[in-house]
């Protein structure tokens, strides 16, 4: 099998809340809307925001529950942490010595932000 990752789907419960988080806080760019779903882009990676979830993710600590997650790579993790704190983003784990932090999106999905 010769597979490649295509669009990453993020299922959310509240489209406006998730759009605010992914676009206004994390800087993703809206590409287009299609039948209630929103196509986003982070760098060159396509992401599809689907407002179809009926409930948020379970509030289990990172690594305790099966899930798919992705990393966001940044140049200055300390500046990003300050930015996230100003936007009242929920931190799953604070800034670690090896220059990464875990945060939660509005539906409780965990994202890892890594300096590198």
C-alpha positions, 0 to 999 in steps of 0.5 A, a space after each residue: 500500500 502506498 498511502 499519503 495523508 490527505 485532509 485532516 478532519 476535526 469534528 467539533 460541536 460548535 462551528 463558530 467557537 472552533 473557527 475562532 480557536 483555529 483561525 483567530 488563536 492558532 492562525 489557520 486560514 479559511 479556504 472555503 465553506 462547503 455544505 456547512 463544513 469549513 476547509 482550512 489550511 495550516 501551512 500547506 496542510 489541508 484541514 476540514 472542520 466538521 460541525 457534526 459532533 454531538 458531544 466534546 471529547 472525554 476529559 481524559 489526560 493526554 495518553 490515557 485515551 485512544 485518539 489521533 492528534 497532530 503537532 504544530 511546529 513553532 519557532 518561539 514556544 515562549 511567545 506562543 505560550 504567552 499568546 495562548 494564555 492571553 486567549 485563555 486557551 486550556 493547557 493540558 500540560 505546561 511548557 516542558 523543558 524540551 520545548 513543547 506544550 499540550 493544549 485543548 481545543 474548545 471540544 477538548 481535543 489535545 494538540 501538541 505545540 513544539 518548538 523546532 
